[in-house]
Amino acid sequence: MLFPKKVKHRKWQRLSTKRKLKETRGYTLAFGAFGLKAEEAGLINSKQLEAARKAMVRYIQRGGKLWIRVFPDKPITHKPPEVTMGGGKGEPVGYVFPTKPGRIVFEMDGIERSIAEEALRRAGAKLSIRTKFVFRD
């Protein structure tokens, strides 16, 4: 799973998620010919990224090249069940990547379009956001 080796702050403050603006960077294919683009805002955690990566690698059977364009570095905290209010913030339980619409999550190259489309469709099913297949003209 992906997670940072070292962090400056163990716990981050929650930011407002009311503004669902489009992505201003990372919205074009940079490395491969095929990609998986986020269509909605949300949080992708490291377990979902790993599950999606495994699904793609299994389907393409070690063919082609794969790029992961996101990295989960935002810590998420949870308090244990049945804990009263107060007592501070919960402990970090994992890391997520906050996505905006338009962000390229995965890229592939070196395989046929039909195989890449199916592999990326399977990867998109593992993520908690709606995605679509994109390709370079």
N, C-alpha and C positions, 0 to 999 in steps of 0.2 A: 504494500500500500504506500501511497505517497503521503509524506508529511515532512515538515521542516526539521532539519537537524538541530537548529538552534533558533530560539525566538527571543526578541527583545522584551516582549510583554506576554505573560502567560494567558491573560484574559483581556479581551478587547471589549470596548463598549459597543452596544448594539446601535446600528445606524438606522435611520428611518428608511423604510422600504416602500414609502408611498409613491415616490417618483420612479416610474418604470421607463426610463429613457432608453433609447437605443444605444448600442455599443459604439464608441468612437474609435476604438482600436481593436485589432485582432478580428476584423470582420471580413477579410479577404483571404483567399487561399495563398499561402506564402511558400509552402514546401512541396506539397503533393498536387495531384490532378483531381482528387476527389476529397470531399470533406463532409463533416456533420456539423450543421449550424443550429444554434439554439434559437427557438422561436418565441420563447417567453422568459421572463425573469424568474430566478429561483436559486436555490442552493444545491450544488452538486458536492456530495461528500466523497472522501477518499475511497470508501468501500464501493460506491457506485462506479467510480472511475476504473477501479481494478476489475470489477465484474464485467464492465463494458470492454475493457482491453482484452480480457481473457476470451470473451465471446468472439471478438473480431479475429484474434490470433488463431483460435481453433477453426474458424470457418475458412480463413484464407490458407491454412495449412503451411505456415511459415513462408509464404510467398509474399513478395512485395515489401514495402517499407511503411512503417506506421509512425506518426508523430502525434504526441499528446500536447495540445496547445494551451492547456490550463494547468494550474498547480494549486492544490488546496492549502492555503496558508492562514486562513482565518479560523481561530479556535472557537469552538462551540462548547458551552457549558450547560450542565444539567444538575439540578438539585435532586437528591434522592426522594423517593415517594414518602408521603405522609410527614413532611417536614413543615413546621409552621413558618409563617412569614417572618422576615428578619433573619439574622444570622449570616448575612453576607451572600455573596454570589456563589453558585455551585462550582464544582470542579470541572476542568476541561475534559471532555469525553472524546473529542475528535476534531478534525479539521475539514473545512468546506471551502469551496470556491463560489463566490456570488456571481452569477451570470446575468447578463442583460440580453435582450433580443438582438440577434445578429452576430453573436460571438461564435467563432469557429472553435469547436471543442476537440475534434480529431481530424487528422488528414491522412490520406493514403496515396500510394503511388506504386507503379510497377506491376499492376494486375489489371485484368479486364474490368470494364465498367459494370457489367452485370454482377460479377463476384463482389466488387467493392460496394455496390449498392445494397446487396443483401447483407454483407458483413456490417456495414454502417447502420442498417435498419435494425439488426439484432443488438448492436451496441446502444442505439437510441432507446430500445425497450428497457434497458437496464437503468437508464437515467430517470431522475424525478421531474424532468422538464420535457416539453414538446420540442422535437427536433425535426430537421429536414435534410435531405441529401442534396449536396451542391457539387458541381463539377466545373472544371476550367474549360472554356470554349476553345 
